[in-house]
Each structure stands twice: as C-alpha cells, then as structure tokens.
Amino acid sequence: MIRAEAPRAANRGLMLLGPAFVAAIAYVDPGNVAANLTGGARYGYLLVWVLVVANLIAGLVQYQSAKLGIVSGRTMPELLGDRLRPTGRLLFWAQAELVAAATDLAEVVGGAIALGLLFGLPLFLGGLIVGGVSMLLLVVQSRYGPRPFESVIIGMLAVIAIGFLAGLFVTPPDGAAVLAGLVPRFTGSGSVLLAASMLGATVMPHAIYAHSALARDRHGMAAPGDRRRLLTITKWDVVVALGFAGIVNIGMLLLAAVNLRGIPGTDTIVGAHAAIGRTLGPDVALVFAIGLLVSGLASTSVGSYAGATIMAGLLRRQIPVFLRRLVTLVPALVVLAVGIDPTWALVISQVFLSFGIPFALVPLMRLTNDRAVMGERVNGPFVRWALAAAVVVVVVLNLALIVLTIVD
C-alpha cells in the first residue's frame, strides 16, 4: 500500500508544477537573445559567469514571489495597493505599466524580426501578427484557466530551447573555455555594459509581479497544513524552470562565442542569423528563427498577463483582455512603423527596464520579510541577507548600465 501511494503522491506533485515555467518565459525573451548573442559575439566566453549569477538571483527572487502568493493568498500588486496612499498607488501603477509596456515592446519587436527572417514580412505586419497570436494565447488563459495556458507555454519553451541550442550540437563549445568563463572578470567598460544589460534582461520586473499571481491562481491561499508541501513543490518548480531557462541563455551566449566571434555585423539579430546560416547552415538558421518567433509570442502573452495583474492589484480595476492587448501593442507598432532599428529598440527597452527593477525587488523583499504578511514563513536571517545582496547587485549593475549607456 505504501509503495502504491508513493507514485501517486509523486504524480500529484508533478501536476502542481507549472507556474514557474510561465514566469521563466520572461528569461528567454528577445531582449535576452539580443544581449546574449552580442555578449558572446564580442567577448566570447568572458561573460558566462554573469548568466550564472543572474540565474541564481532570478531563482531566489521568483521563489520569493511565488511564496508570497501561496502564503498570503494575494498577489504582490494587491498587497502593495493596500499599503500605498491613493497618489502613491497611482504613481507606482504608472511606473509598473511603463515597465510592462517596455517589456512588451521588446517582445513584439523580436517576434516581428523573426517573421521577417522566416517569411520576409515587413516588420509592422509582423508586429500585428505577433499581437494577434498573443491575444489567442491570453484567451486560453482567461477561458480555460491556468493549467492549459501553462501547458501551451511549456510547449513553447521547449521549442525555444531547441531553436537556440540546436547549433551547439553542430559545433560544441570548448569545455575548458566555458570553465574559464565562470571566473568573474571584465574587459573594459563595454563588457560591464553588456553584463548589466544581460542581468537587466534576466531579472524582469513584470515576472516578479506575475509569479505571485500565477502561484495564487494555481494553488489559492494554502492552509497552514498544506504550505510546507506546496512550498517544497514550488521550490522544485522554480529550480527546474529557471535552471532550464538558464541553460538556454548560456547556450545562446556559447553559440555566439563559438560561431560569431569576430564576425562583422553580428551585433544585430538579423546579422547574427545571417552569420549562423553561413557558419552552421540554413537548417540551423531556420531553427534559430523559429525559436526567436516562439520566444516573442510566448513572452508577450506573459507580459500582458503581468500587466493585467498589476492593474487589478493596484487600481482594483480590470479591462477586457483584447482592449488591454491593443493598448499595449501600440508603442511597439509605432516603433516598427517609423523605421527605428529593431535591435537598437530592443537594447533601449532593456535600459528602460532597469529603472523598474528596484521598484519590484525592494517591495518584494520588504513583504516577504514582514511577519504580519508571511507568518511563520517569514524569511530567516540567511534569506534576508541573500535577498538584500541580490537587490544590491541588481541595482548597482543596472545603474552601471544606465551610466555607461549615457556616456557611450
């Protein structure tokens, strides 16, 4: 009887996995593609350690957000809305929505680039198609609940992994060079700039807001007796999902380090795609473009979900998903319509995102350190120090990103 119960318990545990995989989409969006390919093409294996550190920070932060949703039964924006005065709540919502819009811009632009690579479509038309498909994905989430939405997103994450890792099987990286890349170091201000950009593209504010809602919507407010089990499952959910996303990100950098180093024009996604086609063949370039397309489609859907969570929590208002999708699509379509260089637009969007990271990380730290909110699940001393250190690292590197971008 005990032997029969163990597999059933394991299966029930597996069925509870999923929210972190949706949040992990934010860690493999087109902004990450631009930062990782540029880092590998310019500096080879030098910045591998940055992605490792970024992924460790992301795992810590995303678990804290999910824990907040499970223990409190509320989303992070809802808890903040209760604690802010009306004016402060409105201002906080405005910056969070601007960050969500910047995120959406990068994802729509990235998807449009992919459609251009695959089918030769104009960027503006590609942006419209990406927006339309993302609406359909959001309908799945709103009509059928979180589980089907998670299943679709997990499937898309698998396609993204294949698209960005396929080239490594054609030309594997140098193992000794990869290990050397784990040693923290920089080479000039340009490498610092890219390191900050890579970190900024990884620790995404909207994913922090969204994960508390994803965990709450899936599990609800857990009874005290169920919290230990749910939090253990959530830890595994975060470790597996963010570990998978980290492998994909590192794989992108290694792909560029092996195949694009020193090749002119590989500082743009279009140029990188062309170079991949020349060095690895058209099949690998095709798979890469498909991965980029799916990355844009999946991540813009998650970004829209995060924006809805922010509005509902801070303003206590909800608008129809189609209307919200249309509103957030406008800035990206304007950028595509006026002919701004798409890769440059991706880079600038990551710079803008850096402004929003402290506004998400600091409140998350304060809420999960608050015994009135977390009860017996309040952070212990070690987690408090680790979270504070993560906040300092993220803020300092993103300030460096801003300063170096302005100076350059």
N, C-alpha and C positions, 0 to 999 in steps of 0.2 A: 504493500500500500504506500509506503514511504517512497519507494522507487518510482511509483506511478505519479505521485504528487509532484516530485521534483521537476520532471519535464513540463508538467502543466504550469507550474509556477514560473519556470523559465520562459515559456511561451507567453504567459501573461505579461511578464516583464518586457519582452521584446515588443509586444503590442503597444506598450506605453512609450516606446522610443518614437521620436519624430520631430518635436518642436525645435530641437537644436539644429536639425538638418535644414529646416526652413530658415532659421537665423543664419546658418552657415553660408547660404547663398550670397549674403552680403559680403562675404570674404573672398568670393571668386567672381566679382562683377567686372565689367570692362575697365573700371578705374584700376583695379588690381592688375589686369592684363597690361595696361599701359605702363604702370610703374615697374612691374616685374620684368617685362621684356626690355625696357630701357635700362634697368639696373644690370641685367645680365649682358646685354649687348655692349654697354660702356665699360663695365668693371668686372666682367667675368664672374668668378665665384666669390668675389670680395664680400658681398652683402648677404650671403646665405644666413649668417648669424642674425641679421635683422629680422628676417622672416620667422626664424625660430623663436626669438624673443617676442615678436608681435603676436605669434600664435599662442604662446604661453599666457600673455596678458589677455588676449581675447578669450581664452578658455576660462580664466579666472573671472573676468567681467561678465561673460554670458551666463555662467553658473549663478553668480550673484543675482542677476536679473531674473532668471528662472526661479530661483529660491524665493525671491521677493514675491513673485506672483503666486507660488504654491502656498507659502506660509500665510500671507495676508489675504489671499483671495481677491486681490485687486491689482490693477496694472500700475506701473510706475507713474505714468501721467496722472492717473486718478489720485494717487497718494500725494503727488506734488500739488495738484489742483486744490486739495483740501487744506494745504498748508500755506498757500500763497494768497495774498490780498488780490482783489479783482484786477487792479492795474498790473501787479507783478505777474499774475496768471496770464493776462493778455500778452504782456511782453515776452514771457517765457514761451508761450504758444507761437508767437510770431517768429522768434529765432529758430524754434524747432521745426516749424513749417518751411522756413527758408532752407534749412539744412536738408529736409526731406526733398525739397524741390531740386536742390543742387545734386543730391544723390540720383534722383530720377533723371535729371538731365544727362548725367554720365551714362546711365544705363540705356536710355533711349538712343543716345548718340552711338554708343557701342553696338547696339543691335542694328542700327541703320548702316554703320560701316560694314558689318558682317553681311547684310543683304546686298550691299554694293559689291562686295568681294565675290559673293556667290552667284548673283544674278545680274550684276551691272545696273541695279536700280539706283535712281537718284536718291540722295540722302534724305530729302524731305519726304518722298514717298516711303522710303524705308522706315522713317520715324513714325509715320502714320500707321504702317502695318504693325510695328512693334507695339504701339499703343493699343491697337485693336486686339491683338492677341493677348496682351496683358489683361485687358478687360474680361476676356473669356476665362482666364485663369482665376480672376477675382470672383467671377460668378460661381465657379466651382466651390470656392471657399465660403461664400455667403449662402449659397443654396444647399450645399451638401455637407457642410460642417468641416472641421479641421482635418479629419483623417484622410478623406480623398484628396484634399489640397496638399497635405503633406506627402502623400504617395506620388502625386504628379511632380512635385518639387524634387523629391528624392530621385525620381527617374531622370529628371533634367540634370540634377547634379552628377549623376553617373555619366550622362552624355558629355557634360562639361569636362569631366576628368579624362575621358577617352580623347576628347578633342585636343586637350592641352598636354597630355602625357604621351600621346602616340609617337611623337618624334623622338622621344628618349629611347625607345626600343630600336630605332633605326641607328642612331648614333649615341650610345650610352655616355654619360659624363665620366670624368676622371675621378675615381674614388678618393685618391689622395688629395686632389684639389678641393673636393667637396668638404673633406675633413678640415683642411686648412681654412676654408671659408667660414667655419664655425668659430674661429678666433675673432673676437670683437676688435675692429680697427676700421679706420677711414683712410682715404687717399684724396686729400683736398676737399674744398668746400662743395664741389659737385657731388661727391659721394655722400656727404652729410645731407645735402638737399634731397637726394634720391632716397636715402634711408628714412628721412622724415616723411617723404611722400608715400613710401611703402607702408610705413606704420599708420599714417593717416588714412590710407586706402584700406587698411585692415581693421582697425578699431573704429567701426562705423557707428555714429550716434543713433541712427534710426534702428539698427539691430538691437541696441541696448533697450530702447523703449519697447520694441516689438516683442522681445523674448519674454518679458513679464506677462504680456497679453497672451502669447502663444501657449505658455505653460498654464496660465489660469484658465484659458478657454478649453484646454485639453483635460486638465485634472480638476478644475474648480478649487475652492479653498479646502485643503486637505484637513481632515480631522486629525487631532494630535496623534492618535494611534497609527495613522497611515503616513504621517510625514516622513518618518525615517525611511520607509520603503520607497516612497516617491522621490525623495531627495537622492537616495542611492541610485535609483534608475536614472534620474536627471543627470547625475554626475557622469554616468556612463554615456548617456545621450550626448552630452557636451564633449566628452573626451573623444568619442568615436567621430562625431560630426566635425568638430573643429580640427581634429587630427587629420581627417580626410581632406578638409579644405586646405590645411597647412601643406600637405603633400602636393596638392595641385599647385599651390602658389610657388613652392620651392621648385616643382617640376617646370613651371613656366620660366623661372629665372635660369635654371640649368639648361633648358632648351636653348635659350638665347645665348648663354655663356658658351655652349658647345658650337652652335651653328651660326650665330650672328655677330660674334665679337669682331670688331674692327671693320665690319661691312658698312659702307656709307648708306645713309637713308633708313637704317633700321631703328631710328628714334621715333618712328611713327608706326601705327598698327598696320597701315597699308604697306609701308616699306618692309616691315618685318614679315608680313605674309608673303610678299614677293620673294624675299630672301629665303624663306623657308621652302618655297616652291623650287627655287634654284638649287638649294643645297640638299634638300631631303626628298624632293619630287612632288609632283602635283597632287598625289593622293594624300600625303601628309598635310599639305597646304589646305586641301579641301576639308579634311577632318578638323584642322585648326579653325577654319572659318565657321564650321558648323558649331564647334564649341563656343566660339565668341557669340554667335547668334543666340544660342540657348542661354548663355550667360546673361545677355541683355534682357531676354524675355522673362526669365525666372526672377532676376534681381529687381526688375522694375515692378513686378507684381508684389514682391515682398515689400518694396519701398512704399507702394500705395497702401498696403495693409498697415504699415507702420504709421503713415500719415493719418489714416483713419483712427488709429489707436490714440495718437497724440491729440487730435481734435476732440474725440469723445471724452478723453480723460480730463483735459484742461478746460475746455469750453462747455463740456457736457452737452454737446450737440453732435448730431450725425447727419450727413448728407448722402444722397444716393451714390452708390459706388461709381456709376457711369459718369455722373456730373463731376465727382472728385477726380476721376481719371482724366477727364477732359481738361479740367483746370490745371492739373499738374503737368499735363502734356504740353501745354502752350509754350513755356520757356524753352524746352528742348526743340520744338518745331521752329521757333523764332531763330534760334542759333543755327539750325540747319538751313533755314530759308535764306538767311542773309549771307551765307557762304563763309562763315568762320571756320578756320581749320579745325576739323573734328578732334584730332589728337590734342591740339592745344586746348580745346574746350574741355576735354577730359582732365587734363593736368590742372587747369584753373579750377575746375569743380572740386578737385581734391584739396586744393589750397583753401577754398571756401569752407569745405567740410571741417578743416582743422579748427575753425572758430567755434564749432558746435560741440566738439568732443568734451571740453571741460564742463559744459552745461549739462551733459549727460552723466559723466563719470562722478563728479563731486556729489550731486544729489543721490546717486545710487549708493555711494559709499556711506553717506550720512543715514540713509534709510535703513540699510542692512546692518549698520552699527547701532541702531536705535532699538532698545529692548521693548519699548512700547509698541513698536511695529512688529518685531520679529519674535518676541517672547523668548523661549528657551533656545530658539535657533538664531539668536543674535550672534554676530561674528565674534570669534575669540581673538585674543591678542595677536596671534600669528597671522590670521587672515586680515586683521585690521592693518598691520604693518605691510603686508604684501599688497593689499589694495591701495594703500597710501603711496607705496613705492611705484606701483603701476601708474597711478594718476600723475605722479611727478614725472616719470619717464615720458608718458604720452604728451603731457603739456609742454615739457621742455623741448622735445623733438619737434613738435608741431609749431611751437614758437620759432624754432630754428628754420623750419620750412617757410614760414611767413617772411622772416627777416631775409633769408637767403634769396627767396623769390623776388623780393622788392629790390635787393641790392643788385642781383643779376639783371 
